[in-house]
Structures are given as C-alpha cells and as structure tokens.
Amino acid sequence: MVGKPPPPRSLTVPPDGHIFKMNAGFIEGAALTMAIHSPDPNDPGAPVHPAAEGPPPSPDDVRRTLEGVIDPELRASIVELGMVRDVRVAVDGEVTVKVALTTAGCPLRAQIQNDVESKVRGLRGVTDVHVEYGEMTQDEKSAVMQRARWQARENAPGTEVLPTTRVLAVASGKGGVGKSSVTVNLAAALAAQGRTVGVLDADIWGFSVPRMLGVEGRLGGSDGKIDPNEVEVPNLDDPSGEPGRIKVVSMGFLVDDAETALMWRGLILARALEQFLTDVRWGEMDYLLIDMPPGTGDIQMALARLLPSTELLVVTTPALAAQQVATRVADMARRSYLKVVGVVENMSAFAAPDGSRHAIFGEGGGTALADEIGVPFIGAVPIEPAVSAGGDAGKPVVITEPDSAAGAEFRRIAGRIVDELLPPLDLSSCTARIFDLAQSNLDAKDAAAR
C-alpha cells in the first residue's frame, strides 16, 4: 500500500523565485499579448540611420549580415533556416533580398522585413533595401521545421533533472486509453523495486496523477526551488530492504480544487512544463516518468526541446482507431529526435474472476502498432476492475494486488524496462571499472619497471 503523503507544506519560495515567473495576469488565464515594436518610417521622430558611404557590399556580405535576423517563431537565423532565397546588389548600392516564408500570410512578415532592412542598411555602401517574398514548398517547410527542432533542442535551458536520471514519457495518440493509469502503475512497480522514481503530471489540463497515487497537499519549497511531494512504496522485491519513493509534481497541487478548469493556450502550457523541469528540486532519481497529454501538441514539442534524452513509451488499446492515431505520436517523437522505446497495449482483454479472458475491444492493436513503427511490443495490460478501483482510491493495483493479472503484467513490463529497454545508469559500476582499468595500467607499468 502506498504510504501516506507528508503533511501539507506552505510554499515558501521568495517573491523573486515564485513558481510561475511570468507577467501579471498569467495565472488567472488572461489573454497573452505579445507586442512587437518597430520604428515607423513615417514617424518624423523615428531614429534615422544613414548609410555609410563606400563601395556596395557583396552578396556574401549581405548574407553574413542576415545571419543576425532571427525568425521570431522558429528562433533561428533566416539564413540558417534556408529562408534567404536570393540576394542581389546593384552597382548603385541598392540591395534586393528575397525571403521564402513558411506561409504567404505569415503574421511575422512585417517584423522580418523590418529586421532585414535594418540589418542591411547598416552595411557600408547600401543606398536602399527591397524585400521580396516567396513561399516554401512542402519539402522545404519540413526541412525547416526539422532544423528548427534541432536548434531548439541544442539551445534548451538547463533543467533540475540530473543527467543520471532515465526519462520516460508515457504518451498516447488520443485520450481514454488509460495512459495515466499505466504511468502511475509503472512508477509504483519501479519504486517497488526499491528505486526512487519521479512522476511529472504533464497533462496539465487533465491532471489525474495526485488522485491515482493518493497524494494531497500543496507543493512546498525553499531557496527559490519547489520541492515535490513524496510517497513511500514498500519494497516488493526485498521486503527487508529499503522502501522505494515516488516524487510527484502536478498542476493538481497548485489549483484550489480539482474541479478548477485551466483555460490555457499552448505557449502557457509549454512554459508551465518548463518551470516544472527547471524550478523543481528533483534530486537523485533512477527514473522520471512523464504523463503526457494525449496527441501531438505544444507540450510534446517543449519536452523534446527541454529533455532531449527522453524516450517515449506509446500506450494504445486493441481498437483500430487508437492504433491509427498513435502512429502520429511516434512520428512526432522521431521528428523531434526522441527514441520510441516500445508500445504497451492497455485494456487488452477482460480478465474474468474464473481466469478466462474476453477481448471486448478486439485484439492485436498493440502488436500491429509496434510492427508498423518498428519498436518492441512490451506488454498487454488486461481490463481488471481492481485497476480502476485502485486509481479511484489512490492505491495502485501493482501495490495492493501485485499478483493479479494486471498487477503482474505491470511488474513484468517494469522489469523489462529496467533489464532491457532503459536500464538505470549505474555510475558506481562505471567508476569501479575505470578504477580497475587504471589500477591494471599502473600494475603493468610497475611490472615493466622491474
């Protein structure tokens, strides 16, 4: 049985390090407005930057200057993104730049034009600047998005998740497949091996992890960082050994009540995920399981940027519809350079009390999905009343009934993750091997010196 959570703690993070460091009105769901201020050429009070006299620049000089123009949405240089199609420089110093946009109606077109003109006008010998536009082909758009994702991933801010922690995102193509139930029970199964496991409830709109784990209370903190709530899990592998721990962070610990509706847009959701990763004092963990929202949206892309070492576990059901949409999740992961570790089929069949099994929702969807996307099929969790009852009571079935059909399957899947698919990093053994190798080299040198 999952241990009782610690008593509620008040948030003691100082004002300059509070949980959501955003503009006033953000938490209340106020509309997020981003104003872009550029000089108005018709404004007589606007700054004027006359061109420096001299010979006109070369097209290469112009391109190098344009490397400083950043696409505000993709956050990369328009040169690096391949958006600068052509540069022409006339003998009188008139420069024409052709920019290919991802869409002809790009809302940031005016800002890109202002930035291009401002940068190029600063070059010696430029008398005038003209910006022409084109639209990328579908293949070019795909290449640009791939490059932008890679750039975002390489320039991601540091997080509080230690490099030694294995990160596993549990995802699905659609809601209603039991993704959160799989996340919670796998976390409990891993902790029941005596491990420390984090659970990040990234399904910010539809948070359910606190209820499923029976965890209550506000998040506490100190020194500008948030402390996750923790629960203790009995060690099922070695009853006399150290118990496991689950560290939990969820939006459910921050709202006034579970019925509060969070009407946040994608940018706000991604920022909330970022702060759960950068402002939470996660500490030492063997695994961090992230319960993702269904589908392929802003949070999924933000996770790929913030934690590029994440691996993805796809949850589906035997139904064909769930299988088809789940392929999109795998495609999103690969486009974001995340590895898909495998597929789990939930609600695979009903396990009757007499031991018989009934494929209520069909069968074979999980294996078909795994074959289609080329990853291992990890396991099939049967429909069992104890699973939903345990989730409602805050007592995961893998702890209360570890030998039940579903409990045993969750434990088997967790064992396969540890032993085969995503083994925990054992730095002590690495250090020991390095020490043994160094010692062997020293012994060899001593023997040679004699």
C-alpha positions as CSV (number, residue, x, y, z in Angstrom):
1,M,0.0,0.0,0.0
2,V,1.3,3.4,-0.9
3,G,2.5,5.3,2.2
4,K,0.8,8.4,3.5
5,P,2.0,11.6,1.9
6,P,3.8,14.2,4.1
7,P,1.6,16.8,5.8
8,P,0.8,19.8,3.6
9,R,3.5,22.4,3.4
10,S,3.1,26.0,2.6
11,L,5.0,27.4,-0.3
12,T,8.0,29.4,1.0
13,V,9.6,30.3,-2.3
14,P,10.6,34.0,-2.1
15,P,8.8,36.5,-4.4
16,D,11.6,36.7,-6.9
17,G,11.6,32.9,-7.3
18,H,7.9,32.1,-7.3
19,I,6.6,29.2,-9.2
20,F,5.3,30.9,-12.3
21,K,7.7,33.7,-13.2
22,M,5.5,35.4,-15.8
23,N,3.7,38.6,-16.5
24,A,0.9,39.6,-14.1
25,G,-2.4,38.0,-15.1
26,F,-0.8,34.9,-16.4
27,I,-2.0,32.5,-13.8
28,E,-5.5,34.0,-14.0
29,G,-5.6,32.9,-17.6
30,A,-5.6,36.5,-19.0
31,A,-5.0,36.7,-22.7
32,L,-1.3,36.7,-23.6
33,T,-0.5,39.6,-25.8
34,M,2.9,40.0,-27.5
35,A,3.6,43.5,-28.8
36,I,6.2,43.9,-31.4
37,H,7.6,47.5,-31.6
38,S,9.4,48.5,-34.7
39,P,10.3,52.0,-35.9
40,D,7.7,53.7,-38.0
41,P,9.4,55.1,-41.2
42,N,6.5,57.6,-41.4
43,D,7.2,58.9,-37.9
44,P,9.3,62.1,-38.1
45,G,10.6,61.3,-34.6
46,A,11.8,57.8,-35.6
47,P,15.5,57.2,-35.5
48,V,17.3,57.6,-38.8
49,H,20.4,55.5,-39.7
50,P,22.0,56.9,-42.8
51,A,24.1,54.5,-44.9
52,A,27.8,54.8,-44.6
53,E,29.5,55.8,-47.9
54,G,31.7,53.5,-49.8
55,P,31.5,50.7,-52.4
56,P,28.4,48.5,-52.3
57,P,28.7,45.2,-50.3
58,S,29.0,41.8,-52.0
59,P,26.0,39.4,-51.8
60,D,28.1,37.3,-49.4
61,D,28.5,40.3,-47.1
62,V,24.7,40.7,-47.1
63,R,24.1,37.1,-46.3
64,R,26.5,37.2,-43.4
65,T,24.7,40.2,-42.1
66,L,21.4,38.5,-42.4
67,E,22.6,35.7,-40.1
68,G,21.7,38.2,-37.4
69,V,18.0,38.2,-38.4
70,I,16.2,35.6,-36.3
71,D,12.8,34.2,-37.2
72,P,10.8,35.0,-34.1
73,E,8.7,31.9,-34.2
74,L,11.4,29.3,-35.2
75,R,14.1,31.1,-33.1
76,A,16.8,30.5,-35.6
77,S,18.6,32.6,-38.3
78,I,16.7,33.0,-41.5
79,V,20.0,32.2,-43.3
80,E,20.5,29.0,-41.4
81,L,16.8,28.1,-41.9
82,G,17.3,28.5,-45.7
83,M,14.8,31.3,-45.9
84,V,17.1,33.7,-47.9
85,R,16.5,32.6,-51.5
86,D,18.4,35.3,-53.3
87,V,20.5,38.4,-52.7
88,R,21.1,41.0,-55.5
89,V,23.3,44.0,-55.1
90,A,23.1,46.8,-57.8
91,V,26.1,48.9,-58.7
92,D,24.4,51.9,-57.1
93,G,24.2,50.1,-53.7
94,E,20.5,49.1,-54.0
95,V,20.1,45.6,-52.3
96,T,17.2,43.2,-53.0
97,V,16.7,40.3,-50.7
98,K,14.2,37.5,-51.5
99,V,12.9,35.7,-48.4
100,A,10.9,32.5,-48.6
101,L,8.3,32.3,-45.8
102,T,6.7,29.1,-44.5
103,T,3.3,30.6,-45.5
104,A,2.5,33.6,-47.6
105,G,0.3,35.0,-44.9
106,C,3.0,34.7,-42.2
107,P,1.9,37.1,-39.3
108,L,5.5,37.9,-38.6
109,R,6.2,39.0,-42.1
110,A,6.4,42.7,-41.2
111,Q,8.8,42.1,-38.4
112,I,11.1,40.0,-40.6
113,Q,11.0,42.7,-43.2
114,N,11.9,45.4,-40.7
115,D,14.8,43.3,-39.3
116,V,16.2,42.6,-42.8
117,E,16.0,46.2,-43.8
118,S,17.6,47.4,-40.5
119,K,20.5,44.9,-40.8
120,V,21.3,45.5,-44.4
121,R,21.0,49.3,-44.2
122,G,23.8,49.2,-41.7
123,L,26.3,47.9,-44.3
124,R,28.7,50.4,-45.9
125,G,27.6,51.4,-49.5
126,V,23.9,50.4,-49.2
127,T,21.6,53.1,-50.6
128,D,18.3,51.2,-50.5
129,V,16.8,47.9,-49.5
130,H,13.9,46.0,-51.0
131,V,12.5,42.7,-49.6
132,E,10.7,40.3,-51.9
133,Y,8.7,37.3,-50.7
134,G,8.2,33.7,-51.8
135,E,6.6,30.7,-50.2
136,M,8.4,27.5,-49.4
137,T,7.5,24.1,-50.9
138,Q,6.2,21.4,-48.6
139,D,9.6,19.7,-48.6
140,E,11.3,22.9,-47.7
141,K,8.8,23.5,-44.9
142,S,9.5,20.1,-43.5
143,A,13.3,20.6,-43.7
144,V,13.0,24.0,-41.9
145,M,10.9,22.5,-39.1
146,Q,13.4,19.7,-38.7
147,R,16.2,22.2,-38.5
148,A,14.3,24.4,-36.1
149,R,13.5,21.5,-33.7
150,W,17.2,20.5,-33.7
151,Q,18.2,24.1,-32.9
152,A,15.7,24.4,-30.1
153,R,16.9,21.1,-28.6
154,E,20.5,22.1,-28.7
155,N,19.8,25.5,-27.1
156,A,17.4,24.3,-24.4
157,P,17.8,25.8,-20.9
158,G,19.2,23.6,-18.2
159,T,16.8,21.6,-16.0
160,E,16.9,20.2,-12.5
161,V,16.6,16.7,-13.8
162,L,20.1,15.1,-13.3
163,P,21.8,13.6,-16.3
164,T,21.9,10.2,-14.4
165,T,18.0,10.1,-14.4
166,R,16.4,7.9,-17.1
167,V,13.4,9.9,-18.5
168,L,10.4,8.0,-19.9
169,A,7.5,9.9,-21.4
170,V,4.2,8.0,-21.5
171,A,2.2,9.1,-24.5
172,S,-0.9,8.3,-26.5
173,G,-2.5,9.5,-29.7
174,K,-5.9,10.0,-28.1
175,G,-7.5,10.3,-24.7
176,G,-9.3,7.4,-22.9
177,V,-6.7,4.7,-23.4
178,G,-5.6,4.6,-19.8
179,K,-2.3,6.4,-20.2
180,S,-2.3,7.9,-16.7
181,S,-3.1,4.6,-15.2
182,V,-0.2,3.0,-17.0
183,T,2.1,5.8,-15.9
184,V,1.1,5.5,-12.2
185,N,1.3,1.8,-12.0
186,L,4.7,1.6,-13.8
187,A,6.0,4.2,-11.4
188,A,4.8,2.2,-8.5
189,A,6.2,-1.0,-9.9
190,L,9.6,0.6,-10.4
191,A,9.5,2.1,-6.9
192,A,8.5,-1.3,-5.5
193,Q,12.0,-2.5,-6.6
194,G,13.4,-0.1,-4.0
195,R,14.1,2.7,-6.5
196,T,13.4,6.4,-6.5
197,V,11.0,7.4,-9.2
198,G,9.7,10.8,-10.2
199,V,6.3,11.4,-11.8
200,L,5.6,14.6,-13.6
201,D,2.0,15.1,-14.4
202,A,2.4,17.0,-17.7
203,D,-1.3,16.5,-18.7
204,I,-1.8,20.0,-17.3
205,W,-5.4,20.3,-18.5
206,G,-6.5,16.9,-17.3
207,F,-4.3,16.2,-14.3
208,S,-5.2,13.0,-12.5
209,V,-1.9,11.6,-11.0
210,P,-2.4,13.0,-7.5
211,R,-5.8,11.2,-7.1
212,M,-4.4,8.0,-8.6
213,L,-1.4,8.0,-6.1
214,G,-3.5,9.2,-3.2
215,V,-1.2,12.3,-2.8
216,E,-2.6,15.6,-1.3
217,G,-1.2,18.9,-0.2
218,R,0.3,21.9,-1.7
219,L,3.9,22.0,-3.0
220,G,6.4,23.4,-0.6
221,G,9.8,25.0,-1.4
222,S,12.8,27.0,-0.3
223,D,15.7,28.9,-1.8
224,G,13.8,29.6,-5.0
225,K,13.1,26.0,-5.8
226,I,9.9,23.8,-5.4
227,D,10.0,20.5,-3.5
228,P,8.0,17.7,-5.0
229,N,5.5,15.8,-2.8
230,E,6.7,12.3,-1.9
231,V,5.2,9.0,-1.1
232,E,6.8,5.8,0.2
233,V,6.3,2.5,-1.6
234,P,7.0,-0.9,0.1
235,N,9.8,-2.9,-1.5
236,L,8.1,-6.0,-3.0
237,D,11.3,-7.5,-4.3
238,D,13.0,-7.4,-0.9
239,P,10.6,-6.8,2.0
240,S,13.5,-6.3,4.3
241,G,15.2,-3.9,2.0
242,E,14.9,-0.1,1.6
243,P,11.4,1.0,0.5
244,G,11.0,2.9,-2.8
245,R,10.0,6.5,-3.2
246,I,7.8,8.4,-5.7
247,K,8.3,12.1,-6.1
248,V,5.2,13.8,-7.6
249,V,4.6,17.1,-9.2
250,S,1.3,18.1,-10.8
251,M,-0.8,21.1,-11.5
252,G,-3.3,19.4,-9.2
253,F,-1.1,20.6,-6.2
254,L,-1.4,24.2,-7.3
255,V,-5.1,24.8,-8.1
256,D,-7.6,25.5,-5.4
257,D,-9.7,22.4,-6.1
258,A,-9.7,19.5,-8.6
259,E,-12.7,20.9,-10.5
260,T,-10.9,24.1,-11.5
261,A,-10.7,24.5,-15.3
262,L,-7.4,25.6,-16.7
263,M,-8.1,27.5,-19.9
264,W,-4.5,28.0,-21.0
265,R,-3.1,28.2,-24.5
266,G,-0.2,26.2,-25.9
267,L,2.5,28.7,-25.1
268,I,1.4,28.9,-21.4
269,L,1.2,25.1,-21.2
270,A,4.8,24.8,-22.5
271,R,6.0,27.4,-20.1
272,A,4.4,25.6,-17.2
273,L,6.2,22.4,-18.2
274,E,9.5,24.2,-18.5
275,Q,9.1,25.5,-14.9
276,F,8.2,22.1,-13.6
277,L,11.6,20.9,-15.0
278,T,13.7,23.9,-14.2
279,D,12.3,25.1,-10.8
280,V,11.5,21.8,-9.1
281,R,14.3,20.3,-6.9
282,W,14.0,16.8,-8.3
283,G,17.3,15.5,-6.8
284,E,18.6,11.9,-7.2
285,M,16.2,9.6,-9.1
286,D,16.5,6.4,-11.0
287,Y,13.6,7.2,-13.3
288,L,11.4,10.2,-14.2
289,L,8.1,9.2,-15.8
290,I,6.2,12.0,-17.5
291,D,2.4,11.6,-18.0
292,M,2.0,13.4,-21.3
293,P,-1.3,14.9,-22.6
294,P,-2.8,13.0,-25.5
295,G,-1.9,14.0,-29.0
296,T,1.0,15.9,-30.5
297,G,0.9,19.5,-29.3
298,D,3.0,22.2,-27.7
299,I,3.9,20.2,-24.6
300,Q,5.3,17.3,-26.6
301,M,7.4,19.7,-28.6
302,A,8.5,21.6,-25.4
303,L,9.6,18.3,-23.8
304,A,11.7,17.3,-26.8
305,R,13.4,20.7,-26.5
306,L,13.9,20.7,-22.7
307,L,14.8,17.0,-22.2
308,P,16.3,15.6,-25.4
309,S,17.4,12.4,-23.6
310,T,13.7,11.5,-23.1
311,E,12.5,8.2,-24.5
312,L,8.8,7.6,-25.4
313,L,6.5,4.8,-24.4
314,V,3.4,4.7,-26.5
315,V,0.1,3.5,-24.9
316,T,-2.7,2.2,-27.1
317,T,-5.7,-0.1,-27.0
318,P,-6.7,-3.0,-29.2
319,A,-9.1,-0.7,-31.1
320,L,-8.0,0.2,-34.7
321,A,-8.8,3.9,-34.2
322,A,-6.4,4.2,-31.2
323,Q,-3.7,2.4,-33.2
324,Q,-4.0,4.8,-36.2
325,V,-3.7,8.0,-34.1
326,A,-0.9,6.5,-32.0
327,T,1.3,6.3,-35.1
328,R,1.3,10.1,-35.2
329,V,2.8,10.2,-31.7
330,A,5.7,8.0,-32.9
331,D,6.1,10.2,-35.9
332,M,6.2,13.3,-33.8
333,A,8.8,11.7,-31.5
334,R,11.1,10.8,-34.4
335,R,10.8,14.2,-36.0
336,S,11.8,15.7,-32.6
337,Y,14.8,13.2,-32.3
338,L,13.2,11.2,-29.5
339,K,13.6,7.5,-29.4
340,V,10.4,5.4,-29.1
341,V,11.2,2.6,-26.6
342,G,8.1,0.5,-27.2
343,V,4.4,0.0,-27.2
344,V,2.1,-1.0,-24.3
345,E,-1.5,-2.2,-25.1
346,N,-3.8,-1.3,-22.3
347,M,-7.3,-2.8,-21.8
348,S,-6.3,-5.7,-24.0
349,A,-8.8,-8.1,-22.7
350,F,-11.2,-8.5,-19.8
351,A,-9.8,-10.8,-17.1
352,A,-12.8,-12.6,-15.5
353,P,-12.7,-14.0,-11.9
354,D,-12.6,-17.5,-13.3
355,G,-9.4,-16.8,-15.2
356,S,-10.9,-16.6,-18.6
357,R,-10.2,-13.7,-20.9
358,H,-12.6,-11.8,-23.2
359,A,-11.3,-9.5,-26.0
360,I,-14.1,-6.8,-25.5
361,F,-12.3,-4.2,-27.7
362,G,-10.8,-6.6,-30.2
363,E,-7.2,-7.7,-30.2
364,G,-3.9,-7.3,-31.9
365,G,-3.8,-3.5,-32.0
366,G,-0.7,-3.1,-29.9
367,T,1.3,-5.6,-31.8
368,A,0.2,-4.1,-35.1
369,L,1.2,-0.7,-33.9
370,A,4.6,-1.9,-32.7
371,D,5.2,-3.6,-36.1
372,E,4.2,-0.6,-38.0
373,I,6.5,1.8,-36.2
374,G,9.3,-0.7,-35.8
375,V,9.6,-0.9,-32.0
376,P,9.2,-3.7,-29.4
377,F,5.8,-4.7,-28.1
378,I,6.4,-4.5,-24.4
379,G,3.2,-5.9,-22.9
380,A,-0.6,-6.1,-22.8
381,V,-2.4,-5.0,-19.6
382,P,-5.8,-6.7,-19.2
383,I,-9.1,-5.0,-18.1
384,E,-9.5,-5.7,-14.4
385,P,-11.9,-3.9,-12.0
386,A,-9.1,-3.6,-9.4
387,V,-7.1,-1.2,-11.7
388,S,-9.8,1.4,-11.9
389,A,-10.8,0.9,-8.3
390,G,-7.2,1.4,-7.2
391,G,-6.9,4.5,-9.2
392,D,-10.0,6.0,-7.6
393,A,-8.8,5.1,-4.1
394,G,-5.2,6.3,-4.7
395,K,-3.9,2.8,-4.3
396,P,-2.2,1.4,-7.5
397,V,-3.1,-2.2,-8.2
398,V,0.5,-3.1,-8.6
399,I,1.0,-2.4,-4.9
400,T,-2.4,-3.6,-3.5
401,E,-2.7,-6.7,-5.7
402,P,0.7,-7.4,-7.2
403,D,-0.2,-10.9,-8.2
404,S,-3.4,-10.1,-10.0
405,A,-3.4,-10.3,-13.8
406,A,-2.9,-6.6,-14.3
407,G,-0.6,-6.1,-11.3
408,A,1.7,-9.0,-12.5
409,E,1.8,-7.5,-16.1
410,F,2.7,-4.1,-14.8
411,R,5.5,-5.6,-12.8
412,R,6.7,-7.6,-15.8
413,I,6.7,-4.5,-18.0
414,A,8.7,-2.6,-15.4
415,G,11.2,-5.4,-15.1
416,R,11.7,-5.4,-18.9
417,I,12.3,-1.6,-18.8
418,V,14.9,-2.0,-16.1
419,D,16.6,-5.1,-17.5
420,E,16.5,-4.5,-21.2
421,L,14.9,-1.3,-22.7
422,L,16.0,1.5,-20.4
423,P,18.4,0.2,-17.7
424,P,19.2,2.7,-14.9
425,L,22.6,4.3,-15.0
426,D,24.9,2.6,-12.5
427,L,27.7,5.2,-12.1
428,S,29.3,3.3,-9.3
429,S,30.0,0.3,-11.5
430,C,31.3,2.7,-14.2
431,T,33.6,4.3,-11.6
432,A,34.7,0.9,-10.4
433,R,35.6,-0.2,-14.0
434,I,37.6,2.9,-14.5
435,F,39.4,2.4,-11.2
436,D,40.2,-1.3,-12.1
437,L,41.5,-0.2,-15.6
438,A,43.7,2.5,-14.1
439,Q,45.0,0.0,-11.4
440,S,45.8,-2.5,-14.1
441,N,47.7,0.0,-16.1
442,L,49.7,1.0,-13.0
443,D,50.5,-2.6,-12.2
444,A,51.6,-3.2,-15.8
445,K,54.0,-0.2,-15.6
446,D,55.4,-1.3,-12.3
447,A,56.0,-4.8,-13.7
448,A,57.7,-3.3,-16.7
449,A,59.9,-1.1,-14.5
450,R,61.2,-4.1,-12.6
